[in-house]
Amino acid sequence: SRLAPRLNGLPDDATLRAHLEQLTGPTLHTLLVSGAWDTGNVGGEEVDVEWLLAEPEAPVAPQPEPRRVPAWVTPAEPVEPYKTELVLSSR
């Protein structure tokens, strides 16, 4: 039986058909003449079809609102950085 009705998120037959219709003639011929896949011996009864599904979009982190500083807080002239000097005494 098909997995799509039993598991959420799997592509339905129409989606799979749409992907197969994009394949070239030689590729489809190879799939046809190679026969059914032996998934029971290779990887179990289930097959991985995640490569057919769209990648989920990465969540976007919310950006903080820019803070507004009143004009009276902002100096009219550039302020020099605080400087420290090391003074050694020779006592």
C-alpha positions in Angstrom: 0.0 0.0 0.0 1.1 3.6 -0.5 2.7 5.5 2.3 1.2 8.9 1.4 -2.2 8.4 3.0 -0.5 7.0 6.2 2.2 9.5 6.7 2.0 13.3 6.7 4.3 15.2 4.5 4.9 12.6 1.8 4.2 13.6 -1.8 1.1 12.2 -3.4 0.9 10.5 -6.8 0.4 13.7 -8.7 3.6 15.2 -7.2 5.6 12.1 -7.9 4.3 12.1 -11.5 5.2 15.8 -11.9 8.8 14.9 -10.9 8.9 11.9 -13.2 7.7 13.9 -16.2 10.8 16.1 -15.9 13.1 13.1 -16.5 14.6 12.5 -20.0 13.6 9.7 -22.2 16.8 7.7 -21.7 16.4 8.0 -17.9 12.8 6.8 -18.0 13.8 3.9 -20.4 16.6 2.8 -17.9 14.1 2.9 -15.0 11.6 0.8 -17.0 14.0 -1.9 -18.2 15.8 -2.1 -14.8 12.6 -3.4 -13.3 11.3 -3.0 -9.8 13.6 -1.9 -7.1 14.6 -4.5 -4.5 14.0 -2.3 -1.5 13.2 -5.2 0.8 16.8 -6.5 0.6 18.6 -3.3 0.2 17.0 -0.9 2.7 13.8 -2.3 4.0 10.2 -1.9 2.8 10.2 1.9 3.1 12.2 4.1 0.7 13.5 7.6 1.2 11.7 10.2 -0.9 12.8 13.3 1.0 14.9 14.4 -1.9 11.6 15.0 -3.7 10.2 17.3 -1.0 10.9 21.0 -0.8 13.4 22.2 1.7 11.8 23.8 4.7 12.5 27.5 5.0 14.9 28.5 7.7 13.3 30.5 10.5 14.1 34.2 10.5 15.1 35.7 13.8 13.1 38.8 14.7 15.2 41.9 14.5 15.0 44.3 17.4 13.4 47.7 16.9 16.0 50.5 16.4 16.3 52.6 19.5 15.8 56.3 19.1 18.1 58.5 21.1 16.9 62.1 21.9 18.9 64.8 20.2 19.9 66.3 23.6 21.8 63.0 24.4 23.8 63.0 21.2 26.9 65.3 21.4 27.1 67.9 18.7 30.9 67.2 18.3 32.6 63.9 18.2 33.8 62.8 21.6 37.3 61.4 21.9 37.6 58.0 23.5 38.6 57.8 27.1 42.3 57.5 27.3 44.3 56.0 30.2 47.9 56.5 30.9 50.1 54.3 33.0 52.2 56.3 35.3 55.0 54.5 37.1 56.5 56.1 40.2 60.1 55.6 41.1 59.8 55.6 44.9 
